[in-house]
Amino acid sequence: MRSALEYLNYRLRAKTRHGVHSPFVYRIVEEVIQGTGAARTSDIEKLRTELRNSTESLTIDDRGAGMRRGGRKSVRKISEIARRSATPAPQAAFLQRLVSHLGSECVLELGTNLGLTTAYLAAAPHAPRTLSIEAAPELAKCAADHLARLGLKAEIVVGTFEEKLPALLNGGFVPDFAYIDGNHRKDPTLRYFDLLAQCMDAEGVVVIGDIYWSAEMREAWQAVKEDPRVNVTADLYYFGIAFFRKGQAREHFTLKHP
Ligand SMILES: C[S@@+](CC[C@H](N)C(=O)[O-])C[C@H]1O[C@@H](n2cnc3c(N)ncnc32)[C@H](O)[C@@H]1O
């Protein structure tokens, strides 16, 4: 679990734009981190509020995603899922601004859940192709309904990351932006990252959620920073961002998130 000490340590290391000399990263700080708002926020947040107040439950079959110990099926309140699993609004809006800033055309999310962050990604004004993978069919269906209700276009692929990610990449789907937001354990995270790194070009970016969630996730993030294919990283505490940019000095930034 994230600790207060860990957060304090991050805040002490984190730089504002004044401490950043790379023009590429400086622009991200100025336009994305310090930027505000995102397209369709009020509609998506209205849906989030509705889900957080929902009295309904879902019977979830995780299809081997390993989300729970014991049996595969569990009954979970939608309100609890919306409160506990969805990326918070300011962070989801940040991801949309990053996708817009980079002009990413092919966006992949690992872990759809109720589709709230999928909606933010798909709502980027330049309308990138957006695809999201989710193991639990009941969640995938809810997410598809939510996206349809919002009038947003995104493809939800039902299945495990282990099965669907290689199939998509081998089938010619090459994302230039990927958000890993499920199965937050070291080895699986590094496997997903490796598959993405093998196919992404120099413009590609991988965002990893919850890099301080556990000792395993901290180790995974450290391994990503040391990966020779990565040459710029940004630690924003809630996310770690890895860029594959060529011809740029290898540098690791810890950036202050307002
Ligand atoms: C933290 S939630 C994702 C939240 C979502 N990105 C958002 O911000 O609204 C993680 C999701 O990943 C799914 N998941 C976990 N492990 C998985 C796996 N191995 N394959 C596919 N889906 C998985 C879970 O069912 C869960 O819905």
Ligand as a Chemical Component Dictionary entry (heavy atoms), coordinates in Angstrom:
data_LIG
# 
_chem_comp.id                   LIG 
_chem_comp.type                 NON-POLYMER 
_chem_comp.pdbx_formal_charge   0 
_chem_comp.three_letter_code    LIG 
# 
loop_
_chem_comp_atom.comp_id 
_chem_comp_atom.atom_id 
_chem_comp_atom.alt_atom_id 
_chem_comp_atom.type_symbol 
_chem_comp_atom.charge 
_chem_comp_atom.model_Cartn_x 
_chem_comp_atom.model_Cartn_y 
_chem_comp_atom.model_Cartn_z 
_chem_comp_atom.pdbx_ordinal 
LIG C1  C1  C 0  -8.150  -0.499 -11.581 1  
LIG S1  S1  S 1  -9.399  -1.201 -12.568 2  
LIG C2  C2  C 0  -9.325  -0.210 -14.031 3  
LIG C3  C3  C 0  -9.923  1.143  -13.841 4  
LIG C4  C4  C 0  -10.138 1.904  -15.113 5  
LIG N1  N1  N 0  -8.923  1.989  -15.899 6  
LIG C5  C5  C 0  -10.603 3.292  -14.779 7  
LIG O1  O1  O 0  -9.753  4.157  -14.527 8  
LIG O2  O2  O -1 -11.811 3.512  -14.710 9  
LIG C6  C6  C 0  -8.614  -2.679 -13.156 10 
LIG C7  C7  C 0  -9.469  -3.508 -14.089 11 
LIG O3  O3  O 0  -8.607  -4.446 -14.727 12 
LIG C8  C8  C 0  -9.273  -5.686 -14.839 13 
LIG N2  N2  N 0  -8.214  -6.716 -14.843 14 
LIG C9  C9  C 0  -7.368  -7.029 -13.830 15 
LIG N3  N3  N 0  -6.501  -7.985 -14.218 16 
LIG C10 C10 C 0  -6.799  -8.264 -15.512 17 
LIG C11 C11 C 0  -6.237  -9.143 -16.478 18 
LIG N4  N4  N 0  -5.199  -9.930 -16.179 19 
LIG N5  N5  N 0  -6.776  -9.173 -17.705 20 
LIG C12 C12 C 0  -7.833  -8.348 -18.013 21 
LIG N6  N6  N 0  -8.423  -7.502 -17.140 22 
LIG C13 C13 C 0  -7.905  -7.456 -15.906 23 
LIG C14 C14 C 0  -10.191 -5.765 -13.635 24 
LIG O4  O4  O 0  -11.316 -6.559 -13.907 25 
LIG C15 C15 C 0  -10.543 -4.317 -13.392 26 
LIG O5  O5  O 0  -11.789 -4.008 -13.957 27 
# 
loop_
_chem_comp_bond.comp_id 
_chem_comp_bond.atom_id_1 
_chem_comp_bond.atom_id_2 
_chem_comp_bond.value_order 
_chem_comp_bond.pdbx_ordinal 
LIG C1  S1  SING 1  
LIG S1  C2  SING 2  
LIG S1  C6  SING 3  
LIG C2  C3  SING 4  
LIG C3  C4  SING 5  
LIG C4  N1  SING 6  
LIG C4  C5  SING 7  
LIG C5  O1  DOUB 8  
LIG C5  O2  SING 9  
LIG C6  C7  SING 10 
LIG C7  O3  SING 11 
LIG C7  C15 SING 12 
LIG O3  C8  SING 13 
LIG C8  N2  SING 14 
LIG C8  C14 SING 15 
LIG N2  C9  SING 16 
LIG N2  C13 SING 17 
LIG C9  N3  DOUB 18 
LIG N3  C10 SING 19 
LIG C10 C11 SING 20 
LIG C10 C13 DOUB 21 
LIG C11 N4  SING 22 
LIG C11 N5  DOUB 23 
LIG N5  C12 SING 24 
LIG C12 N6  DOUB 25 
LIG N6  C13 SING 26 
LIG C14 O4  SING 27 
LIG C14 C15 SING 28 
LIG C15 O5  SING 29 
# 
